[in-house]
Protein backbone atom coordinates (compact mmCIF):
# COMPACT_ATOMS: atom_id res chain seq x y z
CA UNK A 1 0.00 0.00 0.00
CA UNK A 2 3.04 2.27 0.28
CA UNK A 3 4.20 1.59 -3.28
CA UNK A 4 3.92 5.19 -4.48
CA UNK A 5 5.53 6.52 -1.32
CA UNK A 6 8.41 4.06 -1.65
CA UNK A 7 9.09 5.09 -5.26
CA UNK A 8 8.78 8.78 -4.40
CA UNK A 9 11.22 8.41 -1.48
CA UNK A 10 13.80 6.61 -3.63
CA UNK A 11 13.62 9.21 -6.38
CA UNK A 12 13.62 12.15 -3.96
CA UNK A 13 16.61 10.81 -2.02
CA UNK A 14 18.61 10.70 -5.26
CA UNK A 15 17.49 14.22 -6.18
CA UNK A 16 15.81 13.02 -9.34
CA UNK A 17 12.56 14.93 -8.87
CA UNK A 18 14.50 18.22 -8.69
CA UNK A 19 16.68 17.24 -11.64
CA UNK A 20 13.61 16.51 -13.78
CA UNK A 21 12.03 19.82 -12.82
CA UNK A 22 15.22 21.63 -13.86
CA UNK A 23 15.80 19.49 -16.96
CA UNK A 24 19.20 18.47 -15.55
CA UNK A 25 20.48 15.29 -17.23
CA UNK A 26 23.52 14.13 -15.16
CA UNK A 27 21.66 13.12 -11.95
CA UNK A 28 18.98 11.30 -13.97
CA UNK A 29 21.65 9.51 -16.01
CA UNK A 30 23.63 8.50 -12.91
CA UNK A 31 20.51 7.13 -11.20
CA UNK A 32 19.47 5.13 -14.27
CA UNK A 33 22.95 3.67 -14.60
CA UNK A 34 22.96 2.60 -10.95
CA UNK A 35 19.57 0.96 -11.45
CA UNK A 36 20.84 -0.91 -14.51
CA UNK A 37 23.69 -2.23 -12.34
CA UNK A 38 21.20 -4.19 -10.21
CA UNK A 39 20.60 -6.77 -12.94
CA UNK A 40 21.93 -10.31 -12.72
CA UNK A 41 22.42 -10.34 -8.95
CA UNK A 42 20.51 -9.56 -5.76
CA UNK A 43 19.91 -5.87 -5.09
CA UNK A 44 21.67 -6.13 -1.73
CA UNK A 45 24.88 -7.59 -3.17
CA UNK A 46 24.87 -5.14 -6.08
CA UNK A 47 24.41 -2.13 -3.77
CA UNK A 48 27.14 -3.36 -1.42
CA UNK A 49 29.52 -3.61 -4.37
CA UNK A 50 28.64 -0.10 -5.55
CA UNK A 51 29.05 1.30 -2.02
CA UNK A 52 32.51 -0.22 -1.84
CA UNK A 53 33.81 0.40 -5.37
CA UNK A 54 31.72 3.32 -6.61
CA UNK A 55 29.82 3.68 -9.88
CA UNK A 56 30.28 5.30 -13.26
CA UNK A 57 28.97 8.86 -13.60
CA UNK A 58 28.06 11.31 -16.35
CA UNK A 59 30.74 13.78 -15.26
CA UNK A 60 33.53 11.18 -15.21
CA UNK A 61 32.60 9.69 -18.57
CA UNK A 62 32.22 13.09 -20.20
CA UNK A 63 35.67 14.08 -18.97
CA UNK A 64 37.22 10.76 -20.03
CA UNK A 65 35.88 11.06 -23.57
CA UNK A 66 37.11 14.62 -23.88
CA UNK A 67 40.60 13.40 -23.04
CA UNK A 68 42.68 11.67 -25.69
CA UNK A 69 41.23 8.28 -26.58
CA UNK A 70 42.39 6.65 -29.77
CA UNK A 71 39.71 3.94 -29.97
CA UNK A 72 37.57 4.49 -33.10
CA UNK A 73 34.56 2.84 -31.49
CA UNK A 74 34.20 5.66 -28.97
CA UNK A 75 33.69 8.33 -31.61
CA UNK A 76 29.90 8.01 -31.51
CA UNK A 77 26.96 5.93 -30.38
CA UNK A 78 26.73 4.34 -33.83
CA UNK A 79 30.40 3.24 -33.94
CA UNK A 80 30.44 1.86 -30.40
CA UNK A 81 28.85 -1.49 -31.30
CA UNK A 82 30.79 -4.70 -30.54
CA UNK A 83 33.18 -3.16 -28.00
CA UNK A 84 33.44 -6.60 -26.33
CA UNK A 85 35.37 -5.35 -23.32
CA UNK A 86 35.97 -8.13 -20.77
CA UNK A 87 37.09 -7.17 -17.30
CA UNK A 88 38.41 -10.61 -16.35
CA UNK A 89 40.82 -10.84 -19.29
CA UNK A 90 41.30 -7.11 -19.88
CA UNK A 91 40.51 -7.59 -23.54
CA UNK A 92 38.28 -6.03 -26.18
CA UNK A 93 37.71 -5.88 -29.93
CA UNK A 94 40.34 -3.12 -30.32
CA UNK A 95 43.27 -4.49 -28.24
CA UNK A 96 45.78 -1.99 -29.63
CA UNK A 97 43.79 0.84 -28.01
CA UNK A 98 42.80 -0.72 -24.68
CA UNK A 99 45.63 0.78 -22.61
CA UNK A 100 44.36 4.28 -23.38
CA UNK A 101 40.66 3.38 -23.34
CA UNK A 102 38.39 4.95 -20.66
CA UNK A 103 35.87 2.10 -20.73
CA UNK A 104 37.75 -0.09 -18.18
CA UNK A 105 38.30 2.79 -15.73
CA UNK A 106 35.04 2.58 -13.69
CA UNK A 107 35.35 -0.25 -11.15
CA UNK A 108 32.06 -1.88 -12.04
CA UNK A 109 31.09 -5.44 -11.21
CA UNK A 110 31.82 -6.82 -14.68
CA UNK A 111 32.83 -5.71 -18.14
CA UNK A 112 29.28 -5.84 -19.47
CA UNK A 113 28.30 -3.05 -17.09
CA UNK A 114 31.25 -0.96 -18.27
CA UNK A 115 30.04 -1.41 -21.84
CA UNK A 116 26.49 -0.51 -20.81
CA UNK A 117 27.70 2.66 -19.07
CA UNK A 118 29.43 4.02 -22.16
CA UNK A 119 26.69 2.84 -24.54
CA UNK A 120 24.11 4.72 -22.47
CA UNK A 121 26.31 7.81 -22.25
CA UNK A 122 26.81 7.87 -26.02
CA UNK A 123 23.07 7.34 -26.56
CA UNK A 124 22.19 10.32 -24.39
CA UNK A 125 24.92 12.46 -25.92
CA UNK A 126 24.33 11.60 -29.57
CA UNK A 127 20.67 10.55 -29.79
CA UNK A 128 19.15 12.67 -27.03
CA UNK A 129 21.41 15.64 -27.67
CA UNK A 130 22.65 15.57 -24.08
CA UNK A 131 19.14 16.33 -22.78
CA UNK A 132 17.66 13.11 -21.41
CA UNK A 133 14.68 14.83 -19.75
CA UNK A 134 13.84 16.71 -22.94
CA UNK A 135 14.21 13.53 -24.99
CA UNK A 136 11.71 11.70 -22.77
CA UNK A 137 9.29 14.64 -23.05
CA UNK A 138 9.62 14.63 -26.83
CA UNK A 139 9.20 10.86 -27.18
CA UNK A 140 6.03 10.87 -25.10
CA UNK A 141 4.57 13.83 -26.95
CA UNK A 142 5.24 12.20 -30.31
CA UNK A 143 3.59 8.89 -29.36
CA UNK A 144 0.16 8.41 -30.82
CA UNK A 145 -2.54 5.82 -30.28
CA UNK A 146 -6.19 5.37 -29.44
CA UNK A 147 -7.96 4.23 -27.30
CA UNK A 148 -6.15 4.78 -24.01
CA UNK A 149 -4.64 1.28 -23.89
CA UNK A 150 -3.03 1.84 -27.29
CA UNK A 151 -1.73 5.24 -26.22
CA UNK A 152 -0.13 3.71 -23.13
CA UNK A 153 1.56 1.06 -25.24
CA UNK A 154 2.70 3.64 -27.81
CA UNK A 155 4.24 5.84 -25.13
CA UNK A 156 6.01 2.89 -23.54
CA UNK A 157 7.42 1.72 -26.86
CA UNK A 158 8.49 5.29 -27.71
CA UNK A 159 10.89 5.07 -24.76
CA UNK A 160 11.76 1.39 -24.62
CA UNK A 161 12.19 0.95 -28.39
CA UNK A 162 15.21 3.23 -28.92
CA UNK A 163 16.81 2.35 -25.56
CA UNK A 164 16.47 -1.36 -26.33
CA UNK A 165 19.51 -0.98 -28.60
CA UNK A 166 21.73 0.22 -25.74
CA UNK A 167 24.15 -2.61 -24.98
CA UNK A 168 23.35 -4.78 -21.97
CA UNK A 169 19.85 -3.62 -21.03
CA UNK A 170 16.77 -5.82 -21.43
CA UNK A 171 13.12 -4.81 -21.66
CA UNK A 172 12.70 -5.88 -18.05
CA UNK A 173 15.55 -3.68 -16.80
CA UNK A 174 14.47 -0.71 -18.91
CA UNK A 175 10.85 -1.02 -17.84
CA UNK A 176 11.70 -1.33 -14.16
CA UNK A 177 14.02 1.69 -14.18
CA UNK A 178 11.92 3.94 -16.40
CA UNK A 179 8.71 3.13 -14.56
CA UNK A 180 10.22 4.23 -11.25
CA UNK A 181 11.64 7.37 -12.86
CA UNK A 182 8.36 8.31 -14.50
CA UNK A 183 6.27 7.57 -11.42
CA UNK A 184 8.70 9.34 -9.10
CA UNK A 185 8.59 12.52 -11.18
CA UNK A 186 4.79 12.67 -11.22
CA UNK A 187 4.78 16.02 -9.41
CA UNK A 188 6.63 17.67 -12.28
CA UNK A 189 5.35 15.67 -15.27
CA UNK A 190 1.77 14.26 -15.10
CA UNK A 191 2.22 12.60 -18.51
CA UNK A 192 5.27 10.79 -17.15
CA UNK A 193 3.14 9.34 -14.37
CA UNK A 194 0.40 8.25 -16.79
CA UNK A 195 3.07 6.37 -18.74
CA UNK A 196 4.99 4.97 -15.77
CA UNK A 197 1.96 3.54 -13.99
CA UNK A 198 1.19 1.40 -17.05
CA UNK A 199 4.74 0.04 -17.49
CA UNK A 200 5.49 -3.43 -16.17
CA UNK A 201 8.72 -5.27 -15.51
CA UNK A 202 8.12 -8.95 -16.19
CA UNK A 203 10.80 -11.04 -14.51
CA UNK A 204 10.99 -14.80 -14.05
CA UNK A 205 9.07 -14.63 -10.76
CA UNK A 206 6.07 -12.95 -12.40
CA UNK A 207 6.21 -15.17 -15.50
CA UNK A 208 6.49 -18.35 -13.44
CA UNK A 209 3.61 -17.27 -11.19
CA UNK A 210 1.34 -16.91 -14.22
CA UNK A 211 2.49 -20.35 -15.43
CA UNK A 212 2.12 -22.18 -12.11
CA UNK A 213 -1.35 -20.75 -11.42
CA UNK A 214 -2.61 -21.68 -14.90
CA UNK A 215 -3.39 -18.04 -15.69
CA UNK A 216 -0.98 -17.94 -18.62
CA UNK A 217 -2.55 -20.97 -20.30
CA UNK A 218 -6.10 -19.91 -19.53
CA UNK A 219 -5.89 -16.22 -20.42
CA UNK A 220 -2.94 -15.80 -22.74
CA UNK A 221 -0.49 -17.54 -25.00
CA UNK A 222 1.81 -20.09 -23.28
CA UNK A 223 5.45 -19.18 -23.88
CA UNK A 224 8.90 -19.40 -22.35
CA UNK A 225 10.26 -16.45 -20.41
CA UNK A 226 11.67 -13.70 -22.60
CA UNK A 227 10.52 -11.27 -25.27
CA UNK A 228 7.21 -13.13 -25.66
CA UNK A 229 6.23 -11.89 -22.18
CA UNK A 230 5.65 -8.47 -23.78
CA UNK A 231 4.04 -9.73 -27.01
CA UNK A 232 0.34 -10.17 -27.72
CA UNK A 233 -1.13 -12.73 -25.32
CA UNK A 234 1.93 -12.49 -23.09
CA UNK A 235 2.38 -11.79 -19.40
CA UNK A 236 2.25 -7.99 -19.71
CA UNK A 237 -1.00 -8.04 -21.67
CA UNK A 238 -2.59 -10.40 -19.12
CA UNK A 239 -1.66 -8.17 -16.19
CA UNK A 240 -2.79 -5.07 -18.07
CA UNK A 241 -6.18 -6.73 -18.58
CA UNK A 242 -6.41 -7.81 -14.95
CA UNK A 243 -5.59 -4.25 -13.85
CA UNK A 244 -8.73 -2.94 -15.56
CA UNK A 245 -10.77 -5.12 -13.16
CA UNK A 246 -8.99 -4.04 -9.98
CA UNK A 247 -9.65 -0.65 -8.41
CA UNK A 248 -6.26 0.12 -6.89
CA UNK A 249 -7.86 2.90 -4.83
CA UNK A 250 -9.29 0.18 -2.58
CA UNK A 251 -5.72 -0.42 -1.38
CA UNK A 252 -4.73 3.23 -1.18
CA UNK A 253 -7.08 6.13 -2.05
CA UNK A 254 -4.12 8.05 -3.49
CA UNK A 255 -3.53 5.37 -6.13
CA UNK A 256 -5.00 5.75 -9.62
CA UNK A 257 -7.98 3.46 -10.19
CA UNK A 258 -6.21 1.52 -12.92
CA UNK A 259 -2.63 0.78 -11.88
CA UNK A 260 -0.95 -2.05 -13.89
CA UNK A 261 2.51 -1.41 -12.41
CA UNK A 262 1.11 -1.85 -8.90
CA UNK A 263 -0.59 -5.13 -9.86
CA UNK A 264 2.65 -6.44 -11.38
CA UNK A 265 4.61 -5.34 -8.31
CA UNK A 266 2.12 -7.08 -6.01
CA UNK A 267 2.59 -10.35 -7.93
CA UNK A 268 6.37 -9.96 -7.73
CA UNK A 269 6.18 -9.27 -3.98
CA UNK A 270 3.98 -12.33 -3.46
CA UNK A 271 6.74 -14.46 -4.99
CA UNK A 272 10.01 -12.74 -4.09
CA UNK A 273 12.23 -13.91 -1.26
CA UNK A 274 12.42 -10.29 -0.14
CA UNK A 275 8.61 -10.13 -0.13
CA UNK A 276 6.09 -12.76 0.97
CA UNK A 277 8.39 -15.53 -0.32
CA UNK A 278 5.67 -17.95 -1.39
CA UNK A 279 5.65 -18.74 -5.10
CA UNK A 280 9.26 -19.30 -6.14
CA UNK A 281 11.70 -22.04 -7.03
CA UNK A 282 13.24 -22.07 -3.56
CA UNK A 283 9.91 -23.02 -1.99
CA UNK A 284 8.51 -25.24 -4.74
CA UNK A 285 9.89 -28.37 -6.38
CA UNK A 286 9.11 -27.47 -9.98
CA UNK A 287 9.16 -31.09 -11.09
CA UNK A 288 5.73 -31.53 -9.50
CA UNK A 289 2.70 -29.58 -8.37
CA UNK A 290 3.16 -27.04 -5.59
CA UNK A 291 2.55 -28.44 -2.10
CA UNK A 292 2.34 -25.18 -0.11
CA UNK A 293 -1.13 -25.91 1.28
CA UNK A 294 -1.24 -22.76 3.42
CA UNK A 295 -0.80 -20.50 0.38
CA UNK A 296 -3.66 -18.03 -0.02
CA UNK A 297 -4.28 -19.30 -3.56
CA UNK A 298 -3.87 -23.04 -3.00
CA UNK A 299 -7.53 -23.95 -3.57
CA UNK A 300 -7.81 -21.87 -6.78
CA UNK A 301 -4.34 -22.39 -8.23
CA UNK A 302 -3.85 -25.01 -10.95
CA UNK A 303 -0.40 -25.75 -9.44
CA UNK A 304 1.08 -26.51 -12.87
CA UNK A 305 4.69 -27.75 -12.66
CA UNK A 306 7.25 -25.66 -14.50
CA UNK A 307 9.18 -28.76 -15.50
CA UNK A 308 7.44 -31.76 -16.96
CA UNK A 309 9.60 -34.73 -16.00
CA UNK A 310 8.58 -38.02 -17.61
CA UNK A 311 7.91 -40.75 -15.09
CA UNK A 312 10.49 -43.50 -15.19
CA UNK A 313 9.19 -46.90 -16.25
CA UNK A 314 10.29 -49.78 -14.08
Secondary structure, 3 states (H helix, E strand, C coil): CCHHHHHHHHHHHCCHHHHHHHCCHHHHHHHHHHHHCCCCCCHHHHHHHHHHHCCCCHHHHHHHHHCCCCCHHHHCCCCCCCCCCECCCCECCCHHHHHHCCCCCCCCCCHHHHHHHHHHHHHHHHCCCCCHHHHHHHHHHHCCCCCHHHHHHHHHHHHHHHHCCCCCCCHHHHHHHHHHHHHHCCCCCHHHHHHHCCCCCCCHHHHHHHHHCCHHHHHCCCCCCCHHHHCCCCHHHHHHHHHCCCCHHHCCCCCCCCCHHHHHHHHHHHHCCCCCCCCCCCCCCCCCCCCCCCCCCCCCCCCCCCCCCCCCCC
